[in-house]
Amino acid sequence: MPNVFTPTNAGILGLNNIFYMNAQHMDAWSLVIYDRWGKEMYSSTDPDKYWDGNTENGGKAPSGVYYYIITGTCQGNTYKKDGFVQLIR
């Protein structure tokens, strides 16, 4: 999992402009992003939709550190990953 991404600057190779995890072949998927005060900023259950640094209402999330929780199910096994990601604008 990346620990930093830059939605307004894709970098030399056009990478790092979304918070991305390869979720191919998942039967179920959930991504939830929280700000530093525990407010939910973004959530998705679509394995092809990743966080682009915007809130669910379309506003730009400010630069900072965010907490994520990813859960997925694949072939009857449930996986959970959580951690921190820094958004830099």
DRENDO-1510 file (C-alpha; in Angstrom, 1 decimal, always signed):
<recs>
REC; n; res; u; v; w
REC; 1; MET; +0.0; +0.0; +0.0 .
REC; 2; PRO; +1.3; +3.5; -0.8 .
REC; 3; ASN; +1.8; +5.8; +2.2 .
REC; 4; VAL; +1.7; +9.0; +0.2 .
REC; 5; PHE; -0.2; +10.2; -2.9 .
REC; 6; THR; -0.4; +13.5; -4.7 .
REC; 7; PRO; -3.8; +13.9; -6.5 .
REC; 8; THR; -2.8; +17.3; -8.0 .
REC; 9; ASN; +0.6; +16.2; -9.2 .
REC; 10; ALA; +0.7; +12.8; -11.0 .
REC; 11; GLY; +4.5; +12.8; -11.1 .
REC; 12; ILE; +6.9; +12.1; -13.9 .
REC; 13; LEU; +5.3; +8.8; -14.9 .
REC; 14; GLY; +1.7; +9.9; -14.3 .
REC; 15; LEU; +1.6; +7.8; -11.1 .
REC; 16; ASN; +0.5; +8.5; -7.5 .
REC; 17; ASN; -2.6; +10.6; -8.3 .
REC; 18; ILE; -5.0; +8.1; -6.7 .
REC; 19; PHE; -4.9; +6.0; -3.5 .
REC; 20; TYR; -4.9; +2.6; -5.2 .
REC; 21; MET; -4.8; -1.1; -4.2 .
REC; 22; ASN; -5.0; -3.9; -6.7 .
REC; 23; ALA; -8.4; -5.5; -5.9 .
REC; 24; GLN; -8.8; -7.9; -8.8 .
REC; 25; HIS; -10.7; -11.1; -8.2 .
REC; 26; MET; -12.3; -9.9; -5.0 .
REC; 27; ASP; -15.8; -11.1; -4.3 .
REC; 28; ALA; -16.5; -8.2; -1.9 .
REC; 29; TRP; -14.6; -5.0; -1.2 .
REC; 30; SER; -14.8; -2.0; +1.0 .
REC; 31; LEU; -12.6; +1.1; +1.4 .
REC; 32; VAL; -13.2; +3.8; +4.0 .
REC; 33; ILE; -11.0; +6.9; +4.5 .
REC; 34; TYR; -11.2; +8.9; +7.8 .
REC; 35; ASP; -9.6; +12.3; +8.6 .
REC; 36; ARG; -7.5; +12.8; +11.7 .
REC; 37; TRP; -10.6; +13.5; +13.9 .
REC; 38; GLY; -12.4; +10.3; +12.8 .
REC; 39; LYS; -14.8; +11.9; +10.3 .
REC; 40; GLU; -15.5; +9.6; +7.3 .
REC; 41; MET; -14.2; +11.4; +4.2 .
REC; 42; TYR; -14.7; +8.8; +1.6 .
REC; 43; SER; -16.0; +5.2; +1.2 .
REC; 44; SER; -16.5; +2.8; -1.7 .
REC; 45; THR; -17.6; -0.8; -2.2 .
REC; 46; ASP; -16.6; -0.7; -5.9 .
REC; 47; PRO; -13.3; -2.5; -6.4 .
REC; 48; ASP; -12.6; -0.4; -9.5 .
REC; 49; LYS; -13.1; +3.0; -7.7 .
REC; 50; TYR; -10.3; +4.4; -5.7 .
REC; 51; TRP; -9.8; +7.5; -3.6 .
REC; 52; ASP; -8.7; +10.5; -5.7 .
REC; 53; GLY; -8.3; +12.9; -2.8 .
REC; 54; ASN; -11.9; +14.3; -3.0 .
REC; 55; THR; -14.6; +14.0; -0.4 .
REC; 56; GLU; -17.9; +12.2; -1.2 .
REC; 57; ASN; -19.6; +15.5; -1.8 .
REC; 58; GLY; -17.0; +16.4; -4.4 .
REC; 59; GLY; -14.8; +18.8; -2.4 .
REC; 60; LYS; -11.0; +18.5; -2.2 .
REC; 61; ALA; -9.8; +17.0; +0.9 .
REC; 62; PRO; -7.0; +19.1; +2.4 .
REC; 63; SER; -3.4; +17.9; +2.6 .
REC; 64; GLY; -2.8; +15.8; +5.6 .
REC; 65; VAL; -2.6; +12.3; +7.0 .
REC; 66; TYR; -5.7; +10.1; +6.7 .
REC; 67; TYR; -6.6; +6.7; +8.1 .
REC; 68; TYR; -7.9; +3.9; +5.9 .
REC; 69; ILE; -9.6; +0.6; +6.4 .
REC; 70; ILE; -9.8; -1.9; +3.5 .
REC; 71; THR; -11.7; -5.1; +3.8 .
REC; 72; GLY; -12.1; -7.7; +1.1 .
REC; 73; THR; -13.4; -11.2; +0.5 .
REC; 74; CYS; -11.8; -13.6; -1.9 .
REC; 75; GLN; -12.7; -17.2; -2.3 .
REC; 76; GLY; -14.3; -17.3; +1.1 .
REC; 77; ASN; -11.4; -15.7; +2.9 .
REC; 78; THR; -11.8; -12.2; +4.5 .
REC; 79; TYR; -8.9; -9.8; +4.6 .
REC; 80; LYS; -8.5; -6.5; +6.4 .
REC; 81; LYS; -5.8; -3.9; +6.0 .
REC; 82; ASP; -5.6; -0.6; +7.8 .
REC; 83; GLY; -3.0; +2.2; +8.0 .
REC; 84; PHE; -2.2; +5.8; +7.3 .
REC; 85; VAL; -1.8; +7.6; +4.0 .
REC; 86; GLN; -0.5; +11.1; +3.5 .
REC; 87; LEU; -2.3; +13.3; +0.9 .
REC; 88; ILE; -0.1; +16.1; -0.5 .
REC; 89; ARG; -1.5; +18.8; -2.7 .
</recs>
